[in-house]
Amino acid sequence: MLLLCGCASAAPTQRAAIDIALVEEIKPRLAALRGLAFKAPVPIDIKSRSEMQADFVRQLAEDYGDDGLAKLSLAYGKLGLIPEKIDLKKALLEFYSAEVVAYYDVRTKRLVLPDRAAGAGEEIQVVVAHELTHALQAQHFPVVERLTKTSDDDGDIALQSIVEGDATLSGYAYIGAGAKELAVLGPALQADMGNPPAGVKDVPQALIEEMFFPYYAGVGFLAPILAGGGWTDVDAVYAAPPLSTEQILHPEKYFTDPDPPTRIDFGDLAALFPADWKEIESNVLGEFMTRVLFEQHLPKDDARTAAEGWDGDRFVAYARGAEVAFVWASAWDSQSDAEEFIEAYRRLAAKRSPGTYAYVERRGPQALVVEGLDRARVAGAVEKVWRELKAKEEPFTPPRFGAAKPTPAAWPDSLSR
């Protein structure tokens, strides 16, 4: 997990469950496979489960502060993405403790290994090769340094999909998986991750979806590139990585018909939210998490239809005491795409909070949602919100590849479900 923070301790002072000699054996073979040399040593820390847990706690505090996760829970609980009043910190720690075996800490540039049993044979080789690939990424591709918390979660998930997809393919290629095995690895991982272990039974489904997506979707996106042009073409993606989960889900919007996201910015929202309201979240949901939102309340096919055609969004939530409200603006590829979103959102709102007022309107290919405020306040302020709304397409040029660009038929149908 790239977001995790390790301790910069000295050389290992206790025995690892994963043999240190195995790590040193894998490094040169992995470097030869990937065609990337290790530019610097990769120090190793050996940690107990409690020490790893302490790292996770420190990283969450660094990324979110004292109350950031509580605010996030309020914002996305109000939207309906996660259950209301969920303890997100507890849920995240539960997920990390159940799923993380070893990790490379991109901030301290150290490999963290467990002091407890972590599997055997090829399984451990895949894990170590995966994490050492993260070390190679950090040493060769500066864009990896962007993997920190930002106000564009969708862009972060897209970049993490490249990082995790590359490492997952490298891990399995290291143990001898060939082109045919790697071609079906993404759908296989997606099917496997659809049945999370009992250790994460109390983690919200939307959170599980968000955490697993970079692995199976990243593999699904990169496998045809690897098959067509080898590891050098995979490396080329780091020069201009996808900017949105839309480009991961629909690779033609990255390669053959580039469709970078439209950045949405609100003007002054004081007319909607006076000084007694405090902003608690501002972020981009993106196509994937918009789909996940609708899946919590509508059939999967309807959720997919509602999210496809996404071109950009900005979600901003506010709180005043126990009250929570939000405004969500989105841009779509066409008026019909925007209308499909609007119609689906009305159904979602009616199921999630029946009888509650929600402003939902489309103007051209843009949509605006306001919830948590009374009808009179929205009516008096919404024209100003529409008037000051700014939308600008992000600049994007796909990288140059040594081989011919893969065609859309090269990607598995399951990538966009």
Secondary structure as GFF3:
##gff-version 3
##sequence-region A 1 417
A	DSSP	alpha_helix	20	34	.	.	.	ID=ss1
A	DSSP	beta_strand	44	47	.	.	.	ID=ss2
A	DSSP	alpha_helix	49	64	.	.	.	ID=ss3
A	DSSP	alpha_helix	68	79	.	.	.	ID=ss4
A	DSSP	alpha_helix	88	99	.	.	.	ID=ss5
A	DSSP	beta_strand	103	105	.	.	.	ID=ss6
A	DSSP	beta_strand	110	114	.	.	.	ID=ss7
A	DSSP	alpha_helix	122	140	.	.	.	ID=ss8
A	DSSP	three_ten_helix	142	146	.	.	.	ID=ss9
A	DSSP	alpha_helix	153	174	.	.	.	ID=ss10
A	DSSP	alpha_helix	179	183	.	.	.	ID=ss11
A	DSSP	alpha_helix	185	193	.	.	.	ID=ss12
A	DSSP	three_ten_helix	198	200	.	.	.	ID=ss13
A	DSSP	alpha_helix	205	229	.	.	.	ID=ss14
A	DSSP	alpha_helix	231	237	.	.	.	ID=ss15
A	DSSP	alpha_helix	245	249	.	.	.	ID=ss16
A	DSSP	three_ten_helix	251	253	.	.	.	ID=ss17
A	DSSP	beta_strand	262	265	.	.	.	ID=ss18
A	DSSP	beta_strand	278	283	.	.	.	ID=ss19
A	DSSP	alpha_helix	286	295	.	.	.	ID=ss20
A	DSSP	alpha_helix	300	307	.	.	.	ID=ss21
A	DSSP	beta_strand	310	320	.	.	.	ID=ss22
A	DSSP	beta_strand	323	332	.	.	.	ID=ss23
A	DSSP	alpha_helix	335	352	.	.	.	ID=ss24
A	DSSP	beta_strand	358	363	.	.	.	ID=ss25
A	DSSP	beta_strand	366	371	.	.	.	ID=ss26
A	DSSP	alpha_helix	375	388	.	.	.	ID=ss27
A	DSSP	beta_strand	390	393	.	.	.	ID=ss28
A	DSSP	three_ten_helix	408	410	.	.	.	ID=ss29
A	DSSP	three_ten_helix	413	416	.	.	.	ID=ss30
###
